[in-house]
């Protein structure tokens, strides 16, 4: 039985994608993606955390990425994680986790001032959505508890 391996990630392209072609002519393209996360630490200060990921695309999607993934372009990826393992020259085992894209959505390319403003707005919207989700979850738990109590009596 297959286990669940699915993700949605959104970020900005860091540099031009790297296109490769296998010996039998199959095209692959690697797109480096930066994902920003804003949060407040325990002192209440805003913190910007950046994570970098490589997204791999194949076939026709690789050709589309090569044409459309310019530096700074926003990209939403629906895909899965893949771990590659190999032995180094000195016999040590190494591994790297990459994202295999199954669906892509291209976003508007932002300039530097727009990027900071847009990311700050996204962080606020994400925080508001998270707070709303927590409130809904709490009210759902209360409803379930009330129904359980009513069923007992």
LINGI-V845100 format. One record per residue. N is the residue number from 1. RES is the residue in one small letter. SS is DSSP state (2 for helix, 1 for strand, 0 for the rest). OMEGA is omega in degrees with one decimal (999 if undefined). D_CENTER is the distance of its C-alpha to the mean C-alpha in whole Angstrom. Layout:
[[N,RES,SS,OMEGA,D_CENTER] [N,RES,SS,OMEGA,D_CENTER]]
//
This chain:
[[1,x,0,176.7,25] [2,x,0,175.9,22] [3,x,0,-178.5,19] [4,x,0,176.5,16] [5,x,0,-175.2,13] [6,x,0,177.9,10] [7,x,1,171.3,7] [8,x,1,-178.4,5] [9,x,1,-179.9,2] [10,x,1,179.7,5] [11,x,1,-179.5,7] [12,x,1,178.2,10] [13,x,1,-175.0,12] [14,x,0,179.3,14] [15,x,0,-178.0,17] [16,x,0,179.5,18] [17,x,0,-179.6,17] [18,x,1,-178.5,19] [19,x,1,176.8,21] [20,x,1,176.8,23] [21,x,1,-180.0,25] [22,x,0,-178.9,27] [23,x,0,-180.0,30] [24,x,0,173.6,31] [25,x,0,179.0,29] [26,x,0,-175.9,25] [27,x,1,173.6,23] [28,x,1,-179.8,19] [29,x,1,177.4,17] [30,x,1,-178.8,15] [31,x,1,176.6,12] [32,x,1,-173.9,11] [33,x,1,174.8,8] [34,x,1,-179.3,9] [35,x,1,-179.1,7] [36,x,1,175.5,10] [37,x,1,176.8,11] [38,x,1,175.6,14] [39,x,1,176.3,17] [40,x,1,178.7,20] [41,x,0,-176.1,22] [42,x,0,177.1,25] [43,x,0,180.0,27] [44,x,0,179.4,26] [45,x,0,176.1,24] [46,x,1,-179.6,21] [47,x,1,175.5,19] [48,x,1,179.4,16] [49,x,1,-179.5,13] [50,x,1,175.9,12] [51,x,1,-178.3,9] [52,x,1,-178.7,10] [53,x,1,171.2,8] [54,x,1,178.3,10] [55,x,1,179.5,9] [56,x,1,176.4,13] [57,x,1,-175.3,14] [58,x,1,173.5,18] [59,x,0,-178.0,21] [60,x,2,178.3,21] [61,x,2,177.9,17] [62,x,2,178.6,18] [63,x,2,178.9,21] [64,x,2,178.6,19] [65,x,2,-179.6,16] [66,x,2,-178.1,19] [67,x,2,-168.5,21] [68,x,2,-175.8,18] [69,x,0,176.2,16] [70,x,0,-178.2,18] [71,x,0,178.7,17] [72,x,0,-178.1,15] [73,x,1,176.3,14] [74,x,1,-176.7,11] [75,x,1,172.7,9] [76,x,1,-175.8,7] [77,x,1,168.9,6] [78,x,1,-176.6,8] [79,x,1,-178.0,9] [80,x,1,177.3,10] [81,x,1,175.8,11] [82,x,1,177.8,14] [83,x,1,175.0,16] [84,x,1,179.5,19] [85,x,1,177.9,22] [86,x,1,176.0,25] [87,x,1,177.0,28] [88,x,0,-179.3,29] [89,x,0,179.7,32] [90,x,0,173.5,33] [91,x,0,179.1,32] [92,x,0,176.8,29] [93,x,1,177.0,27] [94,x,1,176.8,23] [95,x,1,178.0,20] [96,x,1,177.1,16] [97,x,1,177.3,13] [98,x,1,177.0,11] [99,x,1,175.7,9] [100,x,1,-176.8,11] [101,x,1,174.2,10] [102,x,1,177.6,13] [103,x,1,179.0,12] [104,x,1,172.7,11] [105,x,1,-178.2,12] [106,x,1,179.0,13] [107,x,1,177.8,14] [108,x,1,174.7,17] [109,x,1,-177.3,17] [110,x,0,173.2,18] [111,x,0,-174.7,21] [112,x,2,-179.4,21] [113,x,2,179.2,22] [114,x,2,-176.2,20] [115,x,2,-178.8,17] [116,x,2,-179.8,18] [117,x,2,-178.4,20] [118,x,2,179.6,17] [119,x,2,177.2,15] [120,x,2,178.0,17] [121,x,2,178.2,18] [122,x,2,-179.9,14] [123,x,2,178.4,15] [124,x,2,179.7,18] [125,x,2,178.6,17] [126,x,2,179.2,14] [127,x,2,179.6,17] [128,x,2,179.0,20] [129,x,2,178.7,18] [130,x,2,178.9,17] [131,x,2,178.5,21] [132,x,2,178.8,22] [133,x,2,178.8,20] [134,x,2,178.8,22] [135,x,2,179.4,25] [136,x,2,180.0,25] [137,x,2,178.9,24] [138,x,2,-180.0,27] [139,x,2,176.9,29] [140,x,2,178.8,28] [141,x,2,178.5,29] [142,x,2,179.2,33] [143,x,2,179.2,33] [144,x,2,178.5,33] [145,x,2,179.1,35] [146,x,2,178.9,38] [147,x,2,179.3,38] [148,x,2,177.7,38] [149,x,2,-179.9,41] [150,x,2,-179.6,43] [151,x,2,-178.9,43] [152,x,2,-176.5,45] [153,x,0,999,47]]
//
